[in-house]
């Protein structure tokens, strides 16, 4: 993750859709989020990235299982 002050690949937060104004965060070049989502969103249990709505819903659908972002969900080992 890196903090950025200008020049993101998107002008909008990928999590809430709000326009990026002021400080925002870029995770591995593919997730851009606003400061509000950075503070308030639940985190991936594996990589600590803020979770999108789909990942939060997946986590609620499988109680007792850690909530994972889409990337970690694809890479996670399953038994």
C-alpha positions in Angstrom: 0.0 0.0 0.0 1.1 3.5 -0.6 -0.3 6.9 0.2 -0.8 9.1 -2.7 -1.7 12.8 -3.2 -2.3 12.8 -6.9 -2.3 10.8 -10.1 -4.3 7.7 -9.4 -5.4 5.3 -12.1 -9.0 6.2 -11.2 -10.6 9.4 -10.1 -13.0 7.5 -7.9 -12.7 5.2 -4.9 -13.1 1.6 -6.0 -15.0 0.7 -2.8 -17.6 3.4 -2.3 -17.5 5.2 -5.7 -16.9 8.7 -4.2 -14.6 11.1 -6.1 -11.1 11.1 -4.8 -10.4 14.4 -3.1 -7.3 14.9 -0.9 -5.6 11.9 0.5 -6.2 8.4 -1.0 -4.6 5.0 -0.9 -3.3 2.7 -3.6 -2.9 -1.1 -3.0 -0.6 -3.0 -5.4 -1.7 -0.7 -8.2 -5.1 -2.2 -8.6 -7.2 -1.0 -5.6 -7.7 2.8 -5.0 -9.6 3.8 -1.9 -10.5 7.1 -0.3 -9.4 8.0 3.2 -12.9 7.2 4.6 -12.8 3.7 3.3 -9.3 3.2 4.5 -10.4 4.0 8.0 -13.8 2.4 8.2 -13.9 -0.7 6.0 -13.3 -4.2 7.4 -9.9 -5.7 6.4 -8.9 -8.9 4.6 -7.8 -11.4 7.2 -4.8 -12.4 5.0 -3.4 -9.2 3.4 -5.2 -6.4 5.4 -6.6 -4.6 2.3 -9.9 -2.9 2.8 -12.8 -5.3 1.7 -15.3 -4.5 -1.0 -19.0 -5.2 -0.6 -18.8 -8.6 -2.3 -16.1 -9.8 0.0 -17.9 -8.5 3.1 -21.1 -10.4 1.9 -19.0 -13.6 1.3 -17.6 -13.3 4.8 -21.1 -13.0 6.3 -22.3 -16.0 4.3 -19.7 -18.3 5.8 -19.7 -17.7 9.5 -16.5 -18.8 11.3 -14.5 -18.3 8.1 -12.2 -15.3 7.8 -13.2 -12.6 5.3 -10.8 -12.4 2.4 -10.5 -10.0 -0.5 -11.0 -11.4 -4.1 -7.3 -11.8 -4.6 -6.7 -13.8 -1.4 -9.9 -15.8 -2.0 -8.4 -17.0 -5.4 -5.0 -17.8 -3.9 -6.2 -19.4 -0.6 -5.6 -23.1 -0.1 -8.7 -25.2 0.3 -9.1 -28.6 1.8 
